[in-house]
């Protein structure tokens, strides 16, 4: 895959990795205010006190390094995926 997303995980891959670390992920839908439904997810850290909300991302969406860093920071994890 071409830069800048070569080798970067998609959302489903990150969630699968996070679950192996003890995280929990809950999914749902919200209305975006214009009668369009949007997928939402909340990933909860193993301790249950930290979480990372995500809205509008699909399972196949590639995560840029800044998003991986944000998720790792919010969840208190250090994933093996490229991050800045």
Beta strands, then each sheet from edge to edge (+ up, - down):
strand 1: 24-31
strand 2: 37-44
strand 3: 51-55
sheet 1: 1+ 2- 3+
end
